[in-house]
Amino acid sequence: MSKIYAQKPITINHPMVLIPVEEYELLLKEAGFSPTPKLDKEITRARKRFKKGKTVRWEKIKNDIKKIPH
């Protein structure tokens, strides 16, 4: 998985969790996700949406997580 680093400061006006790339990759591995071209594309699209100010509401994330079979 390629790594992208911010070249300029990012202003955050909403509650957010930021973690180091290494920890993020470990979380993906522990959750059973392995780096794939599809996952890389999804991450790239998410970064572009974030740069445009488009985010996902916490309630949606919680609901989506509840739907994941354990």
C-alpha positions as CSV (number, residue, x, y, z in Angstrom):
1,M,0.0,0.0,0.0
2,S,1.5,3.3,-1.0
3,K,1.6,6.1,1.6
4,I,0.6,9.7,1.1
5,Y,1.7,12.5,3.4
6,A,0.2,15.9,3.8
7,Q,2.3,18.6,2.2
8,K,0.5,21.4,3.9
9,P,-1.5,21.8,7.2
10,I,-5.1,20.5,7.3
11,T,-7.7,22.4,9.2
12,I,-10.1,20.1,11.1
13,N,-13.4,21.7,12.3
14,H,-15.1,18.4,13.3
15,P,-14.3,15.7,15.8
16,M,-11.9,13.3,14.2
17,V,-9.6,10.5,15.0
18,L,-6.1,10.6,13.5
19,I,-3.7,7.6,13.8
20,P,-0.3,6.9,12.4
21,V,-0.3,5.0,9.0
22,E,1.4,2.0,10.7
23,E,-1.3,1.7,13.3
24,Y,-4.0,2.1,10.6
25,E,-2.4,-0.7,8.5
26,L,-2.3,-2.9,11.7
27,L,-5.9,-2.3,12.4
28,L,-6.8,-3.3,8.8
29,K,-4.8,-6.5,9.2
30,E,-6.4,-7.3,12.5
31,A,-9.8,-6.7,11.0
32,G,-9.1,-9.2,8.3
33,F,-8.6,-6.7,5.5
34,S,-5.5,-7.2,3.3
35,P,-4.1,-4.5,1.0
36,T,-5.7,-5.0,-2.4
37,P,-5.9,-2.7,-5.4
38,K,-9.6,-2.3,-4.7
39,L,-8.9,-1.2,-1.1
40,D,-6.2,1.2,-2.3
41,K,-8.7,2.8,-4.7
42,E,-11.3,3.2,-2.0
43,I,-8.8,4.9,0.3
44,T,-7.7,7.2,-2.5
45,R,-11.4,8.1,-3.2
46,A,-12.0,8.7,0.5
47,R,-9.0,11.0,0.7
48,K,-10.3,13.0,-2.3
49,R,-13.7,13.3,-0.6
50,F,-12.1,14.4,2.6
51,K,-10.1,17.1,0.8
52,K,-13.4,18.4,-0.6
53,G,-14.8,18.6,2.9
54,K,-17.1,15.6,2.4
55,T,-17.2,13.3,5.5
56,V,-19.2,10.5,6.9
57,R,-21.4,11.1,9.9
58,W,-20.6,9.1,13.1
59,E,-24.1,7.7,13.3
60,K,-23.7,6.1,9.8
61,I,-20.4,4.6,10.8
62,K,-21.9,3.1,13.9
63,N,-24.8,1.7,12.0
64,D,-22.6,0.2,9.3
65,I,-20.4,-1.5,11.9
66,K,-23.4,-3.0,13.6
67,K,-24.4,-4.6,10.3
68,I,-21.0,-6.5,10.0
69,P,-21.5,-10.1,11.0
70,H,-19.3,-11.1,13.9
